[in-house]
Each structure stands twice: as C-alpha cells, then as structure tokens.
Amino acid sequence: MPKISIVTDSTAYLDEETLVENEINVIPLSVVFGQETSRETEMGTEEFFGKMRAHEKLPTTSQPSLGEFIDLYEKLGETADSIISFHLSSGISGTFETAVAASRSVEGVNVYPFDTEISCSAQGYYAVEAAKLVREGKTVDEIFEALTSIRDTLSGYFIVADLNHLHRGGRMSGAQKFLGSALQIKPILHFDDKVIVPFEKVRTEKRAIKRVMELLEQDAADGPVRATVVHANVPEKAEEIRSTLDKKYDNLEIDLGVFGPVIGTHLGEQSLGLTWYKK
C-alpha cells in the first residue's frame, strides 16, 4: 500500500499528543523580536505574550524558507510515496506558495500542498482528518474528496481586543471602517475569500461572544459538530465558553485551542475565537 505522509505548518497549533498519535509532521513559522528570531514551536504561548508586552515594538513574523520545505519533503520522500501539506490561508501568508514551489522542486515523491484558507485549530482539523483517513487506507483522491466536506461546513469567528495589531500587520482587509471607533466596539471577524474581514460590529465582548455562540447553535441544531474555543492567553475565559457550550449540546465535541505566537502577533493578547465544522 502506498504510504502518505501528512505535513502542516506550526500555525495549526496542534498539541504534541495529537501530532504523535496522528504522525503529523510540522514545519515551523517564526517570530522576530528585533534581531532575535525564534521558531514558534520553541516558545510557549504564555512566554510569547509576556515577551510581547515587554517589547515596545510589535514582533514580526516569517514563514519557512524554500530550503526548509525541500529538506522536509525530501526526508519524508525517503519512505513516503505522497505528501499532503496543509497550510494557513494564502491570503495572509506566503507559506502555501512556498510549499507549492517546494513541491515542484523535489523528485521521487508527490507533494500536494493544501490551502486551508484559514488558520489555527480550523487548519488542524484538516491535518487530523487526513491522518485518520491515511490510517484507514484511503488514497490521496479519496482524502481530498473527504476534506471537501469539512471545507463546506467550516466556520470560524474571532474577537480581538485591539485591532491595531491586525491593521499594522496588514493582515485585515477592510480594517479602515473600524479604526476610529475601535475602542468602543468589539468587532467579530472571520475569513472570507482567504483574508480576514469584519463580520459584525458588537458593542461589548460579552455580546460578541453571545453572537458567535448563536452562529454555532444554527449548525449544532442539524447534527454532530466538532468545535474548538481558541484563545490568546486567556484560558479561564475560554474554558468558561467551552464548558457552557458542552453542557448545552449533546452532539457537540468541543475542546480548547490557542492563538500561538505567529497568529497572536497579529491578533494580540486576549483575543478569542470559536471554530467548528459539521461531522
């Protein structure tokens, strides 16, 4: 049986147990504080946000190099016939395009880069599902067909404490309409056509959370749902949301995820998100 290897970049923020259990390979992005560059896989979330608070200037982020991708694909190609490589949205990072370039530069293994058009836990859904299908003996074509069902029902919304991070990082389309009133509102954001755009303006964080939970409810009423509450260094608040939803729905599989260093650079500390898809 042909062997298929699974790759994702570090912005899926999958925990070590999930990576090991599913044999998922990670290629890391990096954060840069001044002259210091660190792979985000080498820095805990709490450590990162503490460092960000201590620095006057926001850190920047960098994607894996072409050479790093080629090295990983060639190494995996020693034992695998095919590689499926999942990456954060090409609308906010060049990582996917670099993966595409690398896929054309390796020989002896077929590489299939996949633009998840999103990031964080939602990106991780694809990698974990693909790994499960590999264990079931599915082909690459069958795996891609199954992943379409995730994409068709995938939703993700997030609430940021400070829009300036996104605006200064150039990661949000349409941010201008919120600047000026940013202190008075809690905008709900989401990915649309691969980029981050405003979804709704809400007056308080409490109302914003309630609105996103209502959006989840519309899908949870139809059948089983896999969901994740994502947070930027506010675990207690995230657990409160997770617990509330877990008690409310019998057909909901829900856990916690994080906005790690690279995504946290652009969203800022205390951001919250909720992502899900119909199983």
N, C-alpha and C positions, 0 to 999 in steps of 0.2 A: 504493500500500500504506500503511495507517495506520501512523504512527510511534509506537513505545512507548519511553518513557524509563525508566531504572532509577535508583532512589534507595536509598541505605542511610544509616544514621547511622554516626558515626565509630567506634562500638564493634565494628564488623566488622573493623577494623584491617587493611584491605586495603592493600597497598603501592601506591605511585604508578604503577608499571608496569602492575599489574593494573587499576587504576582507568582509566588512559588507554586501554589496549588494549580494555577492555570498555565504555567510555563510561559509567561508573558515576558518578553524582553523589552527593556526600557532604554531609550536614548534621551539623555537629559538636555533641557534648555538651561540657561544660566542667568544669574542676576549680577549686575555690576554696580558696586559702590565705589565711586571714584576710580582708583587704579586697581581695585580688588575685584576679581571675577570668581564667582563660586557657582558650581553646579547646584541647581536647586535640590537635587536628590541628596546633597550633603548638608542641607540646612533645614532644621525643623521649622514649622510654621511660627511657633511662638518666638523662637530665636530670631527669625527673619523680621517679624513685625517690631520686635524690640530694637533691632538694629535700624530699621527704617525710621522709627521715632527718634532715634539718637542722631540721625544724619539730617543736616539742613536741606540737602538736595535729595530729590527722589532718586532711587536707583534706576538704572536702565536694564533692559533685558536683551539677551542674544540667543539666537537659535543654534542648533548643532551645525557644524560645518559639513560641507560636502564630503570631505575625507572621513569624518566620523561615521557618516551614513554608509559610505562604501565599505569601510572596515567592518562594521557590524553586519551588513548584508553578506559580505564575503565569508565572514566567520560562520554565520548561520547556514550559508550555502554549502558548507563542507558536509553537512548532514541532512539538509532540507532540500526538497525539490522546488518548493514555493514559499514565499513570504508575503503575508498580508500586513501592511504597515499603516497604523491608524494615527491620525494627527489632528491637532487643533485647527480650527477654521482658517482656511487660506485667506479669509477676509481680514484677519487681524495679525497674521504671521506668515513669513515666507517658509516656514518649516516644511509644509506639504510640498511646495515647489522644489525645495532642495531634495526631498525624498524622491520626487519624480525624476530629477536629474540623476540622482544616485542609482535609481533603478535601471537607467539606461546605460550605466557605466559598469555594471557587474555582469559577469558571464557565468554560465553553469547553473543559475537559479533564476526562477521567475519571480519578480517582485511586483506586488500590486499595492501601490500607495492608495490610501482611502482618506478623503477629506471628510471629516465628521461634521464640518460646518458649525461646530460648537466647541466646547472645551470642558475641562474638569470631569465631574462624575458622569455627565452625559457622554463624554468621549470614552470613558471607561466602560460604559455599557456595551459598546460595540466590540471592544477588545475581549471582554469576558465572554460575551455570547459567541464570538468567533472561536475562542479557545474551547468552549464547550462543544461546539459543532465539529471541531477538529477531532476531539476525543470520540465523537460518535461516528467518525469515519466519513464525514461529508467532504465533497470536493470543493474547490475554490468557487466554482459557479454556484453550487448549492448554498455555500456560505454567504455569498454576496446577495443571493435571492432572499435569504432569511433576514439579512441585515436591513433590507428594504422595509420590512415590516416594522422594525424599530424606528427608522427614519420617518415613516409615515405617521407615527403617533407620538413622536418625541416632542416634549415641551420643556422649556427651561426659562425661568424668570428670576431676576435678581434685583436686590435693593441695595444701593450704595450709600454710604454715609457722607461721602464727599465726591461730587462729580469732577472736581479739578484733576484728580488722578487720570481719569479717562480722557479728559479734554487735553491736558498737557501731553499725554502719551499718544494722542492722535488715534485712539482706538475706538472712538464712538462717533458714528455718523449722526448728524442732527443734534449734536450736543448744544449748539448755539441757542436753540429755543428754550433751553433750561437755564443757561447762565444768567445771572441777574436775579433769578428767583430761587436759585439752588439752595439757599439757606432756609427757605420757607417750605420746601416740598421734599417729598421722598419719591423720586421717580422710580417706577417699575421699568426695568429694561429687559430686553431679550435679543436673541439673534434673529435677524431677518436677512435672507439672501447673503449669509455668511458674515455679516457685520453686526455690531452692537448698535441698536437703535432704541429710542424711547417707546414704551408700550402704553403706559398711562401715567398721569401725574396724580399723586395722592398726597394729602396734607401731612400725615404722620406715619411713622414707621409701623405703628400698630395697625393702622388702616391698610397700609401697603401689604403687610403680612396676611391680613384677613382676605384681601382681594386675591392674592396669589393662591391661598388655600381654597378659595371659591372656584378658581380655574381648575385646580386639581380635582375638586369634587365633581365637576362636569364629566371628567373621564372616569373617575373611580366608580361612578354610578353604573357604568356599562360593563364592568368586568374586572379581572385581576390587573393590578397596576404595580409596577416596580418604580420606587421613588427614592430620592435622596435629598436630605436637607444639607445644604452646603454653607459653610461659614468661614469668615476670615477672623480667626482668633476670638470667637465668642461662643465657645462650646456649650455653655449653660443655656444661652438663648436658643441655640439650635436644637438642643436636646428637648427643650420645652415644646418647641414646634413639632418635633418628631413624635414625642410622647402623645401630644394632643391628637395628631393625625392617626397614630397607631391605635389609639383607643376608639376612635370614631369609625374606622373602616376595617371590616373583617377581611376584605380582599386586597389589602394593601401591604406590600412588602417594602418596608422603609428603613433606611439607615442614615448615618451621618457621613458627610464628606467635607473636604476642605478646599478653600481657595489658597493654594500654596504660593510660594514666593513669586513666580513669574506672573501669574494671574493676579495675585494680591498686590503687586506693584501697580497695576492699572486700575484695580477696583478700590484698593485702600482697606485699612483695618475696619472691622465691624460690619463689613458687607455680609449680606445673607442671600441665599438662593434656594430655589426649590425646582428640581428637575424630575421628570418621570416619563415613562412610556407604557403603553398597554401591552401586557404579556399575551 
